[in-house]
Amino acid sequence: MQFKIHVIDVKNQLQNYIWLLEETSSHDVIVVDPTESALVEQYCADHHLNLKQIWLTHWHKDHIGGVPELIADQNIPVYGPRAELSHIPFITHPLQHDDHFEFHGLNIDIIAVPGHTLGHIVYFIDALDIVFCGDTLFAMGCGRMFEGTAEQFYHSLNRLAALPPRTQVYCTHEYTLSNAQFALHIEPENRAIQQRAEEVKQLRERGEITLPSTIELELETNPFLRVESAEEFARIRALKDNF
């Protein structure tokens, strides 16, 4: 089995990315957090891909907006957080922490990461060294704390920080440049942050994507993974909200 990751740049105000994971011999794909159905349908048609599963990380509109139209005419299983069924009634396969399921022989592990929303989950694929982490962990940052507590969010980030260092981080927004500026503000003497901020700036000037990251790189350059207490997390999250 060979697998390939595709990305669709939604080009919306929130700078969403839609990720697709293809099994290359069958051209079967899953789509993660489809913001808009038309973009997914067009991409699949252009690249001769067969949409087989939809994976959702949390209930926010920019992550689930395209699902109703994608499933309107075909029976596509929708995987998503059990704790958010009231927000996402079209989930067919509700998931919670430590659940797992398969796609073409790949084992997908579910990790609960409350904080951004209370039911937020991520999809970890050990065999491919990847995690689709929605809005919990960003490159050089993390999501806003809309529903959870600082304690919850801190522990959720620790769960992700404990993944193998080589794990590639596929988050859902192109926020790396602004996150890098904040990281420099928090740790101005950190050489790794200085270097990465410059690389990110150059990528964005060329209109290029800054993802995926890796857990190893985040541990070196992401201030939210470098805090040592929930209190410290709360303090810098509040600073970022007003940065």
N, C-alpha and C positions, 0 to 999 in steps of 0.2 A: 504494500500500500504506500502510495506517495500522496502527500498533502501540500497544498499551496494556499497562502493567505492573500486575499484581495482586499483592497480598500476603496470605498466610495467616499469622496469628499462632498458632503452635502452642500457646502458653500452657503450655509445659513449664518445668521447673526451669532448663533451659539457655537459656530465652528465644529459641528458634529462630524464624526467619521462613522461610517457603517462598515463593519468588518465581515468578510465572508471567508469561510474555510472550505476549500474544495478537495474532494478525493479525486485525484487527477485521471484515474483510469475510467471512472464512471461519469465524471463531470458533475457528480452530485455535490451540492453545497448546503451549508448551513449559513444563516445570516444572523448577526448579533445586533440587537437594538436598532431595528430598521426605522429610521426617522420618517422617511417618505417612501411609499410603495412604488411610485412611478420610477424613481431612481434605481431601485432594486430590480424591478421588472425589466427595465431597459438594459441594465448592466448584464443581467442573466441572459437576455436575448442576444446581446452583442457578443458575449463570450461563450455562448452555447452551454450554459450551466443549468442544472436541474435543481430547483429549490426543494430541499427535502425536510429541513427543520428550521425553526426560528427559536433563538435563545434570547431571553430578556433578563437584564440585570436588576431593573427596578421600574417603578410605575410612571416615572415622569414622561410627559407627552413627547419630548424630543427623542425618547428611546422606544416608545411603543406606537407612535403615530401611524406608521405604515402598516401595522399588522392587520387591522380589519379588512383592508382591501386585498392584501396578499393572500388571505385565507378565504376570501369570499367565494371564489370559484373552484377551490381545490382543498383537499383534506390534508393540510400540512400541520404536523404536531407543533404545538407552541409550548416551550419549556420556560418556566419562570418561577419567581419566589412564591412559595405557598403562603407566606405571611402577607402577601399583597394581592391575594385573589379578589378582595373587595374592590381594588382599584383596577385590576386586569382580569375581568371575568372570562376572557377568551383563552386563558391558559388551559391547555389540555393535560400537561404533565407538571403538576406543582412540585417544587423542589425545596428542600431545606438542608441545613448543614450536615455534611458527611454523606449526603445522597450521591449516587453516581449512576451514569447511564452510558450508552455507547452510540457511536456514529462510525460506521464502517470499521468496526473492530477497535476503534480508539476508545479508551476509557476516559470519561470526563468526570472530574470530581467537583463537587459543590462545596464552596466555603461561604459561610454566612459572614457578612461584614456590615452590621448595622452602624449607622452614623449619619450618612447622607440622607438615606431613608431608613426606616426601621427594619424593612425586610430585604434590603439590598443583598444580592448574592453575586459571587464571581464564579467563573468557569475555568478550572485549572486542568490542563492536559499535560501530565508528567512526561508522556512519551514524546511530545513535541516541544517540551520546555516552554509552554506559553500559558499565559493567564489573560482572559478577557475580563477586565475589572471595572467596566462601566465608569461610574463617577466617584469611586472610593479613592483609588490611587491615581494621581496624574503624574506625568513626567515633571519632576521637580515640585510637585504640589499634591493637593488632595481636594476632594469635593467640599462644598459648603456643608455645614452641619444643620440641615433643615429639620430633621426629626429626632435624631438620636442625641445622646449626651456625649460630653467630651470623653468620659470614661469608656463608653461603648466604642467611639470612633478610634480612640487610642489603641484599644485592644484589637479592633479590626485591622488597623494598620500593622500592628505587631504580627498578626496572623499572616499577612502578606509578606512582611519583612522576613519571615521564617521560611519562605519558599526557597528552593535552591537558587543560589546567586545568579546562575545562568538563565533563569526563567525570563522570557521576554514578556514585557508588559504592554498589553494592547488596551489602552484606555480610549475614551470616546470623544475627546475634544482636543483641539489644537490650542492648548493654553500654555504651551511650554515657555514661550518668550516672556509673557507676563509673570509666570511662575519663577523664571530665572532671575528676573529683576528683583522680585521679592526675596528670593534665596540669597542674592547678593546683599540685600539690605540687612538680612538676619545674620549672615556669616560673611562679612566683607573680606575677611582674611583667608577664606577657604579657597585654596588654589584649584581644587577640582571643580568647584562651583564657577570660579572665574573662567576657567578653560571651557567648561561646558556652555556657559552663557554666551561666550563668543562664538562657539560652534553653532548654537541654536540661532543666534542672530544672523549668521551667514546663510544658514539653511532657509530661514524665512525670507531673507532678502532675495533669494533665488526662487521663492515660491514653493519650496520643497517641504515635505512632511518631516516632522521631528520624531516620529514614532516608528517602530516600537522602542521602548527603553528596556533596561534589564533591572532586576532586583539589585544586582551588585552596584550598578550605576546610581540607582535611587538611594541606596544606603550611603553613598559617598556625597550626594549632591542635593538630596531632598530634605529640607529642614524638618518636615513633618515625620520623617522616619528617623530623625536624629535626636528627637526629644527623648527624655528619660522618665517622663511622668505624664499622667493625664492633665495635671494642672499646667504643665509647660505647654502641652499640646493646645489646651484651651486658650492660653495666652497668645500664642502665635497665630492660631486660627482667627482670633478676634482682630489681631493686627492685620492679617491678610484681608479680612472682610472690609477693612477701611483703608487699604493700601492704595 
